[in-house]
Amino acid sequence: MLSSPVPGRIAKLYVGLGVPFKQGEVLIAMDCDEPQARLAMAKADQAAATEQYEAKLRMQGLEQASDVEVALAASAVAKAKAQIELFQFQISQCSIRAPWNGRTAKLHVRSFMTVAAGQPLLDLVRSGLLLMKLNVPSRWISTLKMGQNFDVTIDETGKTYQARVHRINGRVDPVSQTIELEATMTKSHPDLLPGMSGVATFTGMQ
């Protein structure tokens, strides 16, 4: 799930449901008018503070300004610089980018909607080999091997794909007398989506 890093109004939503995206691509643009205006003010404050500081330094050379006055002027410059860095960071958060290649699974927001910091925006699905979980009879445990290939027929597509055992649980469910496996597809299949179900077939296993 992708959440909003800052509070604000969504200026534009660049993705739709199920739309693929690339890592680094802008998915959502937030309205940045306010932090941009604050940044302009902070830059003006920094320019004024720098001019004041330089004037105090010249006056100090003429023994017309104390060390305290110079230190206070320097502090004002540092404060203005910190404000600029803060608003620059806020502006950088206005473009919400994809953390990796994938596609959208759910939209929680729409354009021009006001959101709070931390509010869910999008559910994302990472591209690549899908991970699946399945339960098999515990009597197979002596025969199952890591990296073992098997076939899985997916209900939603009606197609059969090849998968590979990725992890074998070290505990047997005493009620169902099954053991849980994790597996990955041996190839990437764009027609497969998270949440699909199916039946696995292991050759030679009864």
C-alpha positions in Angstrom: 0.0 0.0 0.0 1.2 3.5 -0.9 0.4 6.2 1.6 0.6 10.0 1.5 3.9 11.4 2.9 2.3 14.8 3.4 -1.1 16.3 4.0 -2.6 18.2 1.1 -4.8 18.1 -2.0 -4.2 15.7 -4.9 -3.6 17.8 -8.1 -3.5 14.9 -10.5 -3.8 11.1 -10.4 -1.6 9.6 -13.2 -2.6 6.0 -12.9 -5.8 4.0 -13.1 -6.9 0.6 -11.9 -4.7 -2.2 -13.2 -2.4 0.2 -15.1 1.3 -0.8 -15.2 4.0 1.6 -14.1 7.8 1.7 -14.0 10.0 2.4 -10.9 10.4 6.2 -10.4 7.4 7.1 -12.4 5.1 9.8 -10.9 1.9 8.2 -9.8 0.3 11.1 -8.0 1.0 14.8 -8.0 0.1 16.8 -4.9 -0.9 20.5 -5.0 2.4 22.3 -4.1 1.3 25.9 -4.3 1.6 26.6 -0.6 5.1 25.1 0.0 6.3 26.8 -3.2 5.1 30.1 -1.9 6.7 29.5 1.5 9.9 28.6 -0.2 9.9 31.9 -2.1 9.4 33.7 1.2 12.2 31.8 2.9 14.6 32.7 0.1 13.7 36.3 0.5 14.2 36.0 4.2 17.6 34.4 3.6 18.7 37.2 1.3 17.7 39.8 3.8 19.4 37.9 6.7 22.6 37.5 4.7 22.7 41.2 3.9 22.1 42.0 7.6 24.9 39.6 8.6 27.4 41.1 6.2 26.5 44.6 7.3 27.1 43.5 11.0 30.5 42.1 10.0 31.5 45.4 8.4 30.3 47.3 11.5 32.2 44.9 13.7 35.4 45.7 11.8 34.7 49.4 12.6 33.9 48.5 16.2 30.3 49.5 15.7 28.7 46.1 16.3 29.3 43.6 19.1 30.1 39.9 18.9 26.6 39.2 20.1 25.0 41.2 17.3 27.1 39.4 14.7 26.2 36.0 16.2 22.5 36.8 16.2 22.7 37.9 12.5 24.5 34.6 11.7 21.8 32.7 13.5 19.1 34.4 11.4 21.0 33.3 8.2 21.2 29.7 9.5 17.5 29.7 10.4 16.5 31.0 6.9 18.6 28.3 5.3 16.9 25.6 7.4 13.5 26.9 6.4 14.5 26.7 2.7 15.7 23.1 3.1 12.4 22.2 4.9 10.2 23.7 2.1 12.4 22.1 -0.6 11.9 18.7 1.1 8.1 19.3 1.3 8.1 20.1 -2.5 10.0 17.0 -3.3 7.3 15.0 -1.5 4.6 16.5 -3.8 5.5 14.1 -6.6 4.7 10.6 -5.3 6.7 8.1 -7.4 6.5 4.3 -7.9 8.9 2.5 -5.5 9.3 -0.4 -8.1 7.9 -1.8 -11.3 4.3 -3.0 -11.0 0.7 -2.1 -11.4 -2.2 -0.6 -9.4 -4.5 -3.1 -7.6 -6.8 -0.5 -5.9 -7.4 3.2 -5.9 -8.2 4.8 -2.5 -8.3 8.4 -3.8 -9.2 10.6 -6.8 -8.0 13.8 -8.2 -8.6 17.0 -6.2 -9.3 15.0 -3.0 -7.7 16.3 0.2 -5.7 13.7 2.1 -3.9 13.5 5.5 -0.4 12.4 6.0 -0.2 8.6 6.2 -3.6 8.2 4.4 -3.7 5.2 2.0 -3.6 6.3 -1.7 -3.0 3.2 -3.8 -2.6 -0.6 -3.4 0.3 -1.6 -5.6 1.4 -5.0 -7.0 5.0 -5.6 -7.7 5.9 -7.0 -11.1 7.9 -10.2 -11.3 7.4 -13.9 -10.4 4.3 -14.4 -8.3 4.5 -16.2 -4.9 1.9 -18.8 -4.1 1.1 -20.7 -1.0 -0.4 -24.2 -1.0 -1.0 -27.1 1.3 -0.1 -30.7 0.5 -0.5 -34.0 2.4 2.0 -34.3 5.1 2.9 -37.8 4.0 4.7 -36.2 1.0 7.3 -34.6 3.3 9.9 -37.3 2.8 9.6 -36.9 -1.0 9.3 -33.1 -1.4 12.4 -31.2 -2.3 13.3 -27.6 -2.5 13.4 -26.5 -6.2 11.0 -29.2 -7.2 8.8 -28.3 -10.2 5.1 -28.9 -10.4 2.1 -27.8 -12.4 -0.7 -25.5 -11.2 -4.0 -25.0 -13.0 -5.5 -21.6 -12.2 -9.3 -21.5 -11.9 -9.7 -17.9 -13.2 -7.7 -18.5 -16.4 -8.3 -22.2 -17.0 -4.6 -22.5 -17.9 -1.8 -24.7 -16.5 1.5 -23.1 -15.5 4.7 -24.5 -14.1 5.8 -23.5 -10.6 8.8 -24.3 -8.3 8.9 -25.1 -4.6 10.5 -22.2 -2.9 10.1 -23.0 0.8 8.8 -26.0 2.9 7.2 -25.3 6.2 8.9 -27.1 9.1 5.6 -27.8 10.9 2.7 -30.2 10.0 -0.9 -29.0 10.7 -2.1 -31.7 13.1 -5.8 -31.2 12.2 -5.6 -31.3 8.4 -2.4 -33.4 8.3 -1.0 -31.1 5.7 2.1 -29.1 5.3 2.3 -25.6 3.8 4.6 -24.8 0.9 5.6 -21.6 -0.8 6.3 -21.6 -4.5 7.1 -19.2 -7.3 6.1 -19.4 -11.0 9.1 -20.4 -13.2 8.1 -17.6 -15.7 6.3 -14.3 -15.5 2.7 -14.4 -16.7 0.9 -11.0 -17.2 -2.5 -12.7 -17.0 -2.0 -13.9 -13.4 -3.1 -11.6 -10.6 -2.7 -11.8 -6.8 -5.7 -13.5 -5.2 -6.3 -16.1 -7.9 -6.6 -19.8 -6.8 -6.1 -23.1 -8.4 -5.1 -26.8 -8.1 -1.5 -28.0 -8.0 -0.4 -31.3 -9.5 2.9 -33.0 -8.5 4.0 -35.8 -10.8 4.4 -39.1 -9.1 2.9 -37.9 -5.8 -0.2 -39.7 -4.4 
